[in-house]
Amino acid sequence: MLALRDPDHPVRCWRRTSGPNRHQRRTADPAVIAFDSRTGSVTVFVERPVVQVVGLIERWVREKGAVVFDVIDHGAAARAAGLELREEVVIVFGNPRVGTVLMEQDPNVALDLPLRVLVYEDRGNSVVTYRDPNQLRQLYDVGASDEVIDQLSALMHELVTELTVGASNGSASVG
């Protein structure tokens, strides 16, 4: 697991206070490297290759009783188009029993559901980013579903915590 105080870590640029990432800040949570207040994105560093992290996330999602709706490999699509892009994969997943509750209150929440996790390569390891489900409160009229949103946020945090802790102790399983 990455210590937040590691000044030599390749993602140290996330401390910038100007430029496109100026809204990102480090957090007290050791599993979270950065929270971008502008987009509501949570970012963690995982000391494993992208393909392995994607597989772990897919398995974790299924173990939680959710559905992996799609795995979008942007890197492969770019290469197929004759372009270069590092490994970059988006996993789209959710549970219709949960998402439907939110969409019944505000159909526009479907713009951000199902949930998505971005995994991309950084120097042989992975960076994992997702939008904190708590952001749904600010974007949509889903106030009656605070408990559901809290549960989604806790699950996403559980996922990245297990990814980072599992990577640090050599564990090959998530969930």
C-alpha positions as CSV (number, residue, x, y, z in Angstrom):
1,M,0.0,0.0,0.0
2,L,1.2,3.5,-0.7
3,A,2.0,5.7,2.2
4,L,0.5,9.2,1.7
5,R,3.8,10.7,2.8
6,D,5.9,9.1,0.1
7,P,7.4,12.1,-1.7
8,D,8.9,9.9,-4.5
9,H,5.7,8.3,-5.6
10,P,5.0,8.7,-9.3
11,V,1.6,10.3,-8.5
12,R,3.0,13.0,-6.4
13,C,1.8,15.5,-9.0
14,W,-1.7,15.1,-7.5
15,R,-0.6,17.6,-4.9
16,R,-0.7,20.4,-7.5
17,T,-2.7,23.5,-6.6
18,S,-3.0,24.9,-10.1
19,G,-3.8,23.4,-13.5
20,P,-6.4,20.8,-14.3
21,N,-5.9,18.9,-11.1
22,R,-5.9,21.8,-8.7
23,H,-9.0,20.7,-6.9
24,Q,-7.5,17.4,-5.8
25,R,-6.4,17.0,-2.3
26,R,-4.9,14.2,-0.3
27,T,-7.0,12.6,2.4
28,A,-6.4,11.2,5.9
29,D,-7.7,7.8,4.6
30,P,-4.6,5.6,3.8
31,A,-6.6,3.8,1.0
32,V,-7.3,7.1,-0.8
33,I,-4.6,9.1,-2.5
34,A,-6.7,11.9,-3.8
35,F,-10.2,13.3,-3.8
36,D,-11.1,15.7,-6.6
37,S,-13.7,18.1,-5.2
38,R,-14.5,19.4,-8.7
39,T,-15.6,16.0,-10.0
40,G,-16.1,14.0,-6.8
41,S,-13.5,11.5,-8.0
42,V,-11.7,9.3,-5.6
43,T,-8.3,7.9,-6.7
44,V,-6.1,5.2,-5.3
45,F,-2.8,3.6,-6.4
46,V,-2.7,-0.2,-6.6
47,E,0.6,-2.0,-6.9
48,R,-0.6,-4.5,-9.5
49,P,-0.9,-4.5,-13.3
50,V,-4.1,-3.3,-14.9
51,V,-5.3,-6.7,-16.2
52,Q,-5.0,-8.1,-12.7
53,V,-6.8,-5.2,-11.0
54,V,-9.7,-5.4,-13.6
55,G,-10.1,-9.1,-12.9
56,L,-10.1,-8.5,-9.1
57,I,-12.8,-5.8,-9.5
58,E,-14.9,-8.0,-11.7
59,R,-14.8,-10.8,-9.2
60,W,-15.5,-8.5,-6.3
61,V,-18.5,-7.1,-8.0
62,R,-19.9,-10.5,-8.7
63,E,-19.2,-11.7,-5.1
64,K,-21.3,-8.7,-3.9
65,G,-24.2,-9.9,-5.9
66,A,-24.0,-7.1,-8.5
67,V,-23.7,-7.3,-12.3
68,V,-20.7,-6.4,-14.5
69,F,-22.6,-4.8,-17.4
70,D,-19.5,-4.0,-19.5
71,V,-15.8,-3.7,-19.5
72,I,-14.6,-1.0,-21.9
73,D,-11.0,-1.3,-22.9
74,H,-10.1,2.2,-24.2
75,G,-6.4,1.2,-24.7
76,A,-7.4,-1.8,-27.0
77,A,-9.8,0.4,-28.9
78,A,-7.2,3.1,-29.5
79,R,-4.6,0.5,-30.7
80,A,-7.3,-1.0,-33.0
81,A,-7.6,2.5,-34.5
82,G,-3.9,2.8,-35.0
83,L,-3.4,5.1,-32.0
84,E,-1.4,4.8,-28.8
85,L,-2.9,4.9,-25.4
86,R,-1.7,3.3,-22.2
87,E,-3.8,0.5,-20.7
88,E,-7.1,2.2,-19.7
89,V,-10.2,0.2,-18.8
90,V,-13.6,1.2,-17.5
91,I,-15.7,-1.4,-15.6
92,V,-19.4,-0.7,-15.6
93,F,-21.4,-2.4,-12.9
94,G,-24.3,-2.2,-10.5
95,N,-27.3,-3.9,-9.0
96,P,-30.7,-3.1,-10.6
97,R,-32.4,-3.4,-7.2
98,V,-30.3,-0.5,-5.9
99,G,-30.1,1.7,-9.0
100,T,-33.8,1.4,-9.7
101,V,-34.6,2.9,-6.3
102,L,-32.6,6.0,-7.2
103,M,-34.0,6.2,-10.8
104,E,-37.5,6.1,-9.5
105,Q,-36.8,9.4,-7.7
106,D,-35.0,11.1,-10.5
107,P,-34.7,9.4,-13.9
108,N,-31.7,11.6,-14.7
109,V,-29.6,9.7,-12.2
110,A,-29.3,7.1,-15.0
111,L,-26.6,9.4,-16.4
112,D,-24.3,8.3,-13.6
113,L,-25.6,4.7,-13.1
114,P,-24.5,2.0,-13.3
115,L,-21.4,2.7,-11.4
116,R,-18.1,2.9,-13.2
117,V,-14.5,2.4,-12.1
118,L,-11.6,3.5,-14.3
119,V,-8.3,1.6,-14.1
120,Y,-5.3,2.8,-15.9
121,E,-1.6,2.0,-16.1
122,D,1.0,4.1,-14.4
123,R,4.6,2.8,-14.5
124,G,3.6,-0.8,-14.4
125,N,1.0,-0.5,-11.7
126,S,-2.6,0.7,-11.6
127,V,-4.4,3.9,-10.8
128,V,-8.1,3.3,-9.9
129,T,-10.6,6.2,-10.0
130,Y,-14.3,6.3,-9.4
131,R,-16.8,9.0,-8.7
132,D,-18.0,9.0,-5.1
133,P,-21.7,8.0,-5.1
134,N,-22.2,10.8,-2.5
135,Q,-22.0,13.2,-5.5
136,L,-25.4,11.9,-6.6
137,R,-27.0,14.0,-3.8
138,Q,-25.7,17.2,-5.3
139,L,-26.5,16.3,-8.9
140,Y,-29.9,14.7,-8.6
141,D,-33.2,14.9,-6.6
142,V,-32.5,11.7,-4.7
143,G,-32.8,13.0,-1.1
144,A,-35.1,10.3,0.0
145,S,-32.4,7.7,-0.7
146,D,-29.7,8.8,1.6
147,E,-29.3,5.3,3.1
148,V,-28.9,3.8,-0.4
149,I,-26.3,6.4,-1.4
150,D,-24.5,5.8,1.9
151,Q,-24.4,2.1,1.2
152,L,-23.1,2.6,-2.4
153,S,-20.4,5.0,-1.1
154,A,-19.4,2.5,1.6
155,L,-19.2,-0.4,-0.9
156,M,-17.0,1.6,-3.3
157,H,-14.7,2.5,-0.4
158,E,-14.6,-1.1,0.6
159,L,-13.5,-2.1,-2.9
160,V,-10.6,0.3,-3.1
161,T,-9.5,-0.4,0.5
162,E,-9.4,-4.1,-0.3
163,L,-7.5,-3.5,-3.5
164,T,-4.9,-1.4,-1.8
165,V,-4.6,-3.6,1.3
166,G,-4.6,-6.8,-0.7
167,A,-1.8,-5.4,-2.9
168,S,0.3,-4.4,0.0
169,N,0.2,-7.8,1.8
170,G,0.5,-9.9,-1.4
171,S,-3.1,-11.2,-1.2
172,A,-4.5,-12.2,-4.6
173,S,-8.2,-11.9,-3.6
174,V,-10.6,-9.0,-3.2
175,G,-13.8,-9.3,-1.2
